[in-house]
Structures are given as C-alpha cells and as structure tokens.
Amino acid sequence: MFELRRRSSRVILQVVLFLLTVPFLLPLVQMVIGALGGIGWRNFVVVWDTGVIPTFFRNSAILAASVIAIVYVLSMTASFGFSKLHIFGKEVYFWLMLAALTLPEVILLSPLFVTATQLHLYNTLTAVVLPLAALQLPFVILLTRNYFDGIPTELIDAGRIDGASVVQTFWHIVLPLTRPIASAVVVLTLINSWNSYLLPLVFLQDRSRQVVTLLPQFFVGEYTNDQTKILAAAVMTAVPTVLAYVLMQKNFERGLSAGALK
C-alpha cells in the first residue's frame, strides 16, 4: 500500500473519491428524503400497518440464510478442489461453470418455471432458493478459488504427512484460514438474495410466502402509485443489508481484495 506525502495530492485524491461516490450516494439520499415526504415518519407506520412486514422479513431471512448456506458450502468445497486437488479435467469444468456467468437471469425464467411446476415446487421458497444459489455460485467460486490459490500448499502437504485425510486437511487446516473470504461470500450472497425481485415475483404468489422486495405492490395499483410509501418500504428493506455490511466490513474488504488478486 502506498502513501501520498504531498498535501495537494491527498486533497486531489479526496476530491476524486468524493466525486466517484456522488452517483451512488445521491439515489440513497433521494430515497430517504422521498420516504419522509408527505406525512413524514408516519409513512413507515403506514408500511408497518400493512401487517405483512413480520411475515415478509421472516421469509426473506429464511431465503437469504438458505442461499448463504448453500453458496458457502459449495463454493468452499469446490474452490478447494479446483485450487488444491489433482482432478482430471478440472480446468475444463471450471471454465464451463464460468460460462454460466454469461446467462442473464431473465432468460432462465421459462425453463425454471417449467421445472418448478413439474417438481411441484411452484409457490414455495425452494423454487427461489435453488436458482438464486445456482446463479451466484460461478462468481463466488471464481472469487474464492483465487483466495485458495494464495494459501500455501506446504500447509496441506504437512497435514497429509501427519496422516490427515483430504477432508480433515480441508476442515482443520484450510477452512480456518478462509474467514476473510467467507465474510465476503456471506455479505455478497446476502445482498443478492435479500434484494432479489424477479424470481420471487414469478414464483411466489401466496402472500404468506412473499418477501420484502415485493412490499411496493401494496402501494401500486391501477389508480394509485404512492411513491412515499414505496420509498419508505425500500428504506426498511435496506436496513438489514446495511447492518450486515457494517458489522462485517473489515473482513469483507480483506476477503474481497484477497479473492480478487492472486
């Protein structure tokens, strides 16, 4: 890490960084201001009075926790295999998996809908959890594999010499070293699954199974479009992901930088 010693250079850098954050900060500020428009804080009371907030937040928590668990387990084991194990054709499998990154979510709706219907999963959280986890795995595995590449192979060899199996080596030696990248995986997966809109909109029709991103439907209709309530719902929806990032910020940044650079 380098240090800028000239005061003018530090000032210029601060100005550049501030200008880069403005396009991302302005929509957030506008969202909060809009949420306080009209009747002010009572907008949040009106959103709460819909009576679905506890149910929607519970469903979103179950959805996010399930996706995080699946993505974490599969990404860690797959990255360990791609990085440290001798598997015939593993590079072919890796690049085939990365090809999935080119598939936009919207073009998968039709085959996913048919599959969910045939498996009797339509209108269940499972119909959303599995596709969300599958869509996030390629990028997460790409990130975590780079992190695993930075773990010295000598540690694994030492474990094997001491008689540890592959599973024991992974569990006792490798996995404890992955806390930074694990934080990055958890935060990224939480944000993507919590903010998912298209899949829940298509696959969750029963109100008792819907999630927080569908809250605006209560304030949008054929003859109504209450933007203040929609923005208030958006602010309430964003709180858990903001708190998660703040609590895991240090490890998240370390893991993201380590996973992005070899």
C-alpha positions, 0 to 999 in steps of 0.5 A, spaced: 500 500 500 502 506 498 502 513 501 501 520 498 506 525 502 504 531 498 498 535 501 495 537 494 495 530 492 491 527 498 486 533 497 486 531 489 485 524 491 479 526 496 476 530 491 476 524 486 473 519 491 468 524 493 466 525 486 466 517 484 461 516 490 456 522 488 452 517 483 451 512 488 450 516 494 445 521 491 439 515 489 440 513 497 439 520 499 433 521 494 430 515 497 430 517 504 428 524 503 422 521 498 420 516 504 419 522 509 415 526 504 408 527 505 406 525 512 413 524 514 415 518 519 408 516 519 409 513 512 413 507 515 407 506 520 403 506 514 408 500 511 408 497 518 400 497 518 400 493 512 401 487 517 405 483 512 412 486 514 413 480 520 411 475 515 415 478 509 422 479 513 421 472 516 421 469 509 426 473 506 431 471 512 429 464 511 431 465 503 437 469 504 440 464 510 438 458 505 442 461 499 448 463 504 448 456 506 448 453 500 453 458 496 458 457 502 458 450 502 459 449 495 463 454 493 468 452 499 468 445 497 469 446 490 474 452 490 478 447 494 478 442 489 479 446 483 485 450 487 488 444 491 486 437 488 489 433 482 482 432 478 482 430 471 479 435 467 478 440 472 480 446 468 475 444 463 469 444 468 471 450 471 471 454 465 464 451 463 461 453 470 464 460 468 460 460 462 454 460 466 456 467 468 454 469 461 446 467 462 442 473 464 437 471 469 431 473 465 432 468 460 432 462 465 425 464 467 421 459 462 425 453 463 425 454 471 418 455 471 417 449 467 421 445 472 418 448 478 411 446 476 413 439 474 417 438 481 411 441 484 415 446 487 411 452 484 409 457 490 414 455 495 421 458 497 425 452 494 423 454 487 427 461 489 432 458 493 435 453 488 436 458 482 438 464 486 444 459 489 445 456 482 446 463 479 451 466 484 455 460 485 460 461 478 462 468 481 463 466 488 467 460 486 471 464 481 472 469 487 474 464 492 478 459 488 483 465 487 483 466 495 485 458 495 490 459 490 494 464 495 494 459 501 500 455 501 500 448 499 506 446 504 500 447 509 496 441 506 502 437 504 504 437 512 497 435 514 497 429 509 504 427 512 501 427 519 496 422 516 490 427 515 485 425 510 483 430 504 477 432 508 480 433 515 486 437 511 480 441 508 476 442 515 482 443 520 487 446 516 484 450 510 477 452 512 480 456 518 484 460 514 478 462 509 474 467 514 476 473 510 473 470 504 467 467 507 465 474 510 465 476 503 461 470 500 456 471 506 455 479 505 455 478 497 450 472 497 446 476 502 445 482 498 443 478 492 438 474 495 435 479 500 434 484 494 432 479 489 425 481 485 424 477 479 424 470 481 420 471 487 415 475 483 414 469 478 414 464 483 411 466 489 404 468 489 401 466 496 402 472 500 404 468 506 410 466 502 412 473 499 418 477 501 420 484 502 422 486 495 415 485 493 412 490 499 411 496 493 405 492 490 401 494 496 402 501 494 401 500 486 395 499 483 391 501 477 389 508 480 394 509 485 402 509 485 404 512 492 411 513 491 412 515 499 410 509 501 414 505 496 420 509 498 419 508 505 418 500 504 425 500 500 428 504 506 426 498 511 428 493 506 435 496 506 436 496 513 438 489 514 443 489 508 446 495 511 447 492 518 450 486 515 455 490 511 457 494 517 458 489 522 462 485 517 466 490 513 473 489 515 473 482 513 469 483 507 474 488 504 480 483 506 476 477 503 474 481 497 481 484 495 484 477 497 479 473 492 480 478 487 488 478 486 492 472 486 
